Amino acid sequence: MTILIDHLISSMIGVPFIGIAILAFIRDEKSIKRIAFGITVVEFFLSLILWRGFDFNLESMQFVERVEWMPTFNIQYAVGVDGISIVLVLLTTLLFPICILCSWTSIKTRLRAFLSLILLVEGAMIVVFTALDLFLFFMLWETTLIPMYFIIILWGGPNRVAAGLKFVLYSLAGSLLLLVGILGVYLNGGYTFDILMLTEQTYSSSTQSWLFLAFFLSFAIKMPMVPFHTWLPEAHSEAPTAGSVILAGVLLKMGGYGFLRFCLPMFPEASVNFAPYILWLSIIGIIYGGYMALAQSDLKKLIAYSSVSHMGFVTLGIFVFNSQGIQGAVLQMFNHGVTAAALFICVGQLYDRTHNRAISNYGGLHKPMPRFAALFFLFSVASFGLPGTCNFIGEFLVLVGTSYISFAMVLISMGGIILAAAYMLWMLQRVVLGEPKTEAAKMLPDLSNRELATLIPLAILVLCIGLYPGPLMELMDVSVIHLIHQTTGMKIG
């Protein structure tokens, strides 16, 4: 047990890869599904142990492990968590068991390969959110692209190859920019890849600006910020349900995490200088994403464009440089991961029954599918931030933080919330209310026990965080204040 605690993060990284090795020797499909699900459940319980042992009063990294890897280049295997990264680790380990459950019957070909790729993404994501060495971070950042590409093109929709290629091309463009930034930091920061040491280095104003732009553009593509977002709707609409859950729930958060872990602490002067432009880009993204979602006739594309809008709140909160804004941004990343994942699962459950995602083909689902309608309603109203649900507190804190910078920005951003209410309520009216459009729609079966098991944990989280966000906020509070000190050098009152 002591060895497990001392190497807890390494254990979490290793478990999915051990799972992949085990699956290679299993032939029975039922056993493959059960083992893969069991591996992700073990991973989730390990993350709860990590949470339980985390001291939220410390601003330093915890559960740190360091091993010399390539000493010639000062490269280490180094991992650890603070109050920001542990929130994203918890989100990651929560969503992957749900990904496997929601794929239980929908994936009918190459099941072992599919679940192995899911486990590979999970292991890589844990490294991304815990890496304390830039080389290690970049390696696993790149690793996430490969399984996601194959998940889209092998198990996706009719246009899956084009969507997968677009996803990879955009991601590779961002990765090349990230690599340039990492090499620039390595050459200008004392020939080290140690992230904690690099945050203590000082760079000239011009060097900061160029390095900041390289990192920022890479993370902006991953978020995705407008105008780097065009890969997202196609990838979502063609990916299988589990792929959409991973994309919306976890992969988009890599961009926000990159801003918090690299851009702000390493390039504080450039972050402050570029912040006004980023804030207005964020507001444009909030309004644009909402407007585009309002125009969609495909359920998946509507949720995809809503993600563009919600990620605008994340970047808005990050670049106001105060505790309310950044706490709201981290909360919004977690909350969006929960609600967007739930909405994509709901759409996947409908698609499994009808093989159609057009809003116009539904209606009156409250009659044949009352349990589905109730949960779909909850996640939809949570998505636009109904008070008492999780998204409300994240958006509220972001708007409070933004009000210290510009009240006009707050008013414009609230337009995005109004648009979100409009497209979600209109979608609910057309899908859930009224009368079923066809005889087949009247006979649709309600959610099975397995389908309920995928959604009820997310529904509980939506309400628990909405009514009592204290534990998550306490978890990140000290780390957020430390980050603001690094960025602005100002005392937080």
N, C-alpha and C positions, 0 to 999 in steps of 0.2 A: 504493500500500500504506500509506503514511504517513497519507493522508487517511482510509483505512478504519480504522486503529488509533485516530486522533484522534476519530473519530465512530463508534466501533464500536457503541455502544448504539443510536444513531440509525439505523445501517445495519440492525441487527436489528429495529428497529421498522418500518422502511420496507419490508423485503423481503416480508413477507406482503401488504402493501397493493399493492405492485407486482405480486405474484402474482395478486391479485384482478383488477387491471386487465388483465393478460395473458389470464386465463381468459375475460374478457368477449368476446374476439375469436376464441376457439377453439370449433369446433363438434364436432369428432371426439371421442367420449367417451374413447377410449384415450389420446389426446393430453392431454385434460383431466386424467385421472388421473395421467399421468406428469409433467406440468408441476407439478401441485399437490404431488405427492410430492417432486419435485425441489426445489421452493421450501422445503419443511419440512426437507429434508436440508441445504440451504444454511444455513438458520437454525441447525440443530444444530451445524454446523461453525463457524459464527460464535461460538456460545456456547462451543465448545472453545477458540477463540482468546481469548475473554474470560477463560476459566478459566486458560489458559496465561499470560496477561499479568497476572493478578491477584497482588498482593503480600499474602500472608496475614499478614505481620508488621505491617501498618499498620491502625490502628483507624479511620482516616478513610475517607470515601467515595472511590471510585476510578472512573476513566473518566467523570468528571463533565463534563457539557455544559450550558451555560446560555445561553439567548437570551431577550432581552426580548420578551414576548408582548403583554401589556396593561399597560403601565407605570402607567396611571392607578390601577389596583387592585393594583399590585405583583404581578402574575401573570407567571410565567416559564414557558418551556419548559425544565425542569431535570430531568436524569436522572443517575443514578449507581448504583453497587452497593457493598455491603459484603459481609462474609463470610456474612451471613444471606441477603440477597436473591439473591446469585449462586447459592446452592444451589437456590433455587426457580426461577430462570431456567434452570438446567441441566435441572431436572426438566421444565419446560414444553417446552423445545425437544426433549427426548428423546421425550416422549409423542406429540407431534403427527404425526411421520412414521408412528408405529405406528398412530395413529387412522386415517390414510388407508389404510394397508395392510389393516387389519382390516375396512374398508368397501369393499374393492376389488370384491367381487361382490355384497355384500348390499344396496347402495344402487342401485336400478334406475330410479328416477324423479328428474327434476330434479337430475341429478348435478352440473352446473356450479354451481347455487345451493347445494347441500349443501357442496361443497368450498370455495366462496367464503366461506360462513359459518364453516367450520372455520378458514380462514386469518384471518378477521376476529377470531375469538376469540383466536387465537395472538398476533396483533399487539397486541390490547388487553391481554392478560395480561402481555406483556413490559413494557408501559408501567406497569401496576399495580405490578409488582415492582421497578421502577427509578425511579419518579417521586420527585422531590425537591420538588415543588410540590403542595400539597393540592388546588388547583383542577384541575390536570392529572390527579392521582390519581382524583379523584371523577368526572371526565368519562369516563375509560376504565373505571372501576369500573362505571359505569352502562352503558357500551357492551357489556360482556360479557353483560348480560341479554338484549339483543335477539336476537343470533344463537342463544343457547342456547334461548330460547323457541321460535323457529322450527324449530330442529333437533328439539325434542321434538314439537311439534304437527304437523309436516309428515311426519316420517319415523318417528314413534313407534308404539306399540302401540294397541290398540282404545280405551283410555281416555286417549289422549294429550292431548286438549284440556283436560280437567279437570286432569290432572297439570301441564301447561304453565301454566295459569292460576294454580294453587296456587303453583308455583315463582315466577312473576312477582309475585304479591301479597305473598308473604313477602319476596321480595327487595326490592320497592319499599318495604315497611314499614321494612326495615333501611336502605335508601338514604335515606329521609326522616330517620331518626334520625341517620344519618351527616352529612347536609347540615346539620341543626341543630347538630351538634357542630362541624362545620367553620366555620360562621358564628360560633359562640361563641368558638372559638379565634382566628379572624380579628379579632374585635372586642376580645378581651381580651389578645391577644398582640402588639399593636403594628401592627395593620392590614397583616399580611403573610401570604402563603400558603407561605412558605419553610419546609419541614419542619425543616431543620437549625436555623434561627433559632428556630422555635417550641419546639424541645426545650430551648433555653437559657432560655426565659421562665419566670417563676415566677407562680403563680396562688394566690389565697386557697384555704383548705381547702374552703369551700362551692362555689366556682367549679370547683375540681378535681373534686369529687364529681359535680356535675351534668354536666360535660363528659365525664367518664369514663363515666358511665352511658350517655350518648348513643352514644359510640363503642363501648363494650363490647356493648351490646344489638345494634347493627348487625352487629358481627363475630360475635357469638354465634349470630345467625340464619344467617350464612353458613357457620359451622363444620360442622355445626350442633350446638349444645349442647342437651341436654335442658333445658327443655321446648319449645325452638324448632325441633325436628327433624322435625316431622311432614310437611313438604314433601318430604323426601329419599327415603323408600322409594318413594313414588308416582312421583317424577320418574325415579328409577333404573329402576323396573320398566317404565315406558312409553318411555323414551328408547331410540334405537338404540344399538348397541354403542359406537360412537365417542362418542356423547353421554354415556353412562355413564362411559367412560374419562375424558373431560374433567371431568365433575362430580366424580368420586372422586379423580382424579389431580391436578387442578390447582385447580378452583374452590373446593373446600372449604378449600384451603390459604390462600386470600385472608383468611379469618377469622383464622387463626393468625398470619399475617404482620401483619395489622392490630394485633393485641395487641402484637406485638414492636416494630413501627415507631411506633405512636402511643400506645397506652394506657400502657405501662410508662415510656418516656422522658419523655412530656409530662405525665403525671399520676402521678408516683411515690408521693405521699402517699395519693392515693385508691386506687391499685393495691394498696398494702400494707394499707389499711383494709378493702378489699373482698375481699382474697385468701382469708380463711378461708371465706367463703360460696362463692366460685368453686371452691375446692378440693373442697368437699363436693358441689357441683353436678357437678363433673368425675367424682367417684367414683360418684355416682348414675348418670351417663351411661355409665360403664364397665360397671357391673353391669346396668343396664336394657338397654343395647344388646346385651349378651351374652345376656341372658335372652330378649329378643325374637327374636334370631337363632335361638336354639335351638327356637323355636316355629314357624319358617317352613317352608312346604312349597314355596315358589317360590325357585329358585336365586338370582335377582337380588335379591329382598327379603332373603334371608339375608345376602348380601354387603353390602347397603345398611345393614342394622342392625349388622353387624360394623363398618362405618365409623363409626357413631355411637359405638360402644365405643372404637375406636382413637383417635378424635379427643378422647375424654375423657382419654387419656394425654397428648395434646398440651397441653391446657389445664392439666392437673395439673403438667406439667413447667414450663410457662411461669411459673405463679404461685407456685412455691416460691422463686423469686429466687436461685438459685445456679447455678453453671456446669454442674454435672452435669445438673440438671433441664432447663435451657434448651437445652443441647446435645442432650440426649436428645429434647426436643420437636421441634427442627428436624430431627434425624435421623429421628424418627418420621414427620414430615410427608413427607420424601423417600421413606422406605421404604414407608409406606402408599400413596403415589402409585404406586410400582412394583408392589407386590403386589396392591392392589385393582384397578389397571388390568389386570393379567395375569388375575386371576380373572374380571373382566367380559368380557375377550376370550375366555376359555375357554368361558364360558356362551354368548356370542354364536356361537361356532363350533358348539356343540351345537344352538343354536336354528336356525342356518342349515340344519342337516341334518334336524331333526325338527319345527321350529316349535312346540316345547313346552319350558317351563321347569320343569315340575313334577318334583320330586325322585323322586316315586313311579313315574314312567314310565321311569326309567333303572335301571341295574344291570348289572354285568358288563362295563363298557366296557373293562376291561383286555384283553379278548380281541380284539374287533374294532378297538380304537383304542389300542394299547400306547403309542405316542408321546404321544398326548394324555393318557393316564392318568398317565404318568411326570411330565409337566410340570404337570398339574393337582394331582398329589400334592405336588410341590415347592412350588407357590405356596400351597397350603392349609396345609401345616405351617409355612411361613414366616409366614403370616398370624397364627398364634397364638404366634409367637415361639420356634420350635424353635432351640436353640443351634446356631450355625453358619450361620444365615440372618439376613437383614438386620433384621427386626423385633425380634429378640432384643436386639441392642445398644441400640436406641432405648428399648425398654421398660425394660431393665435400668438405663440411666442415669437415666431418669425416676424409677424406684423408689429408686435410690440418693439422688437429690436430695430426694425426698419423705421419706426416712428421717431427714433432718436436721430436718424439721418435725414429723412424727408417725409413729411406727412403726405405730400402729393404722391410719392411712390406707394404709400399704404393704400390710398384711395384707388389708384389704378390697379394695384394688385387685387384688391377686393372685387374688382370686375371679374377676375379669373374665378373667384369663389362663386359669384353669381352665375357665370357661364357653366361652372361645374354642376351647380344645382339644376340648371336648365337642362343640360344634356343627360344627366343621370335620371331626373324625374321624368323627362320625356321618354327616355328609353324604358323605364319601368312601366310607364303608362302603356306603351306599345307592346311590351313583352309579357307583362304579368297581369295587367288589368283587362277589362273588356271581355269579349267572348273569343274562344278558340277559333282560328281562321279555317281550320280543316277538320275533317272527321278524325284523321290520324292524330291531330294535336289534342283532341278530347280524350284520347286513350293513352297518352304518354304516362309511363310509370313514374311514381314519385321516387325520391332518393332511397337507395338501399342503405343498409347499415354501414357498409364500407364507405359509401359516398358521404354519409353523415359524419363518419369518423374523420374524414379529411377536412371537413368544414367547421365542425363544432369547436375544436381547439382554437381556430382562427377567430370564430365568433366570440369566444370567451375573452380572448386577448383584446379584441376591438372594444369590448365593454369595460374590461378591467383597466386598461391603459387610459381609456376615455374618462373613467370616473376616478381613477387613482394612479396618476403617472409618477408619483413620488419615487418609487424604487428605481426606475430608469433614470430619472433626473438626478437622484443622489449618486448613482453609479458614475455619471459622467461629469458632475459638477466641478470637481477639483481639476480634472484634466482639461476641461474647457477653459477655466480661469487661467491655468498655466499656459495654455495655447495663446490666449489673448495677451498675456504678459510677453510672450515670445514675439508676437506680431507687432504690437503697438507700444510695448513698454509702459503702458498706462496702468494705474491702479484701478481696480474694479470696486466701485462703491456698492 
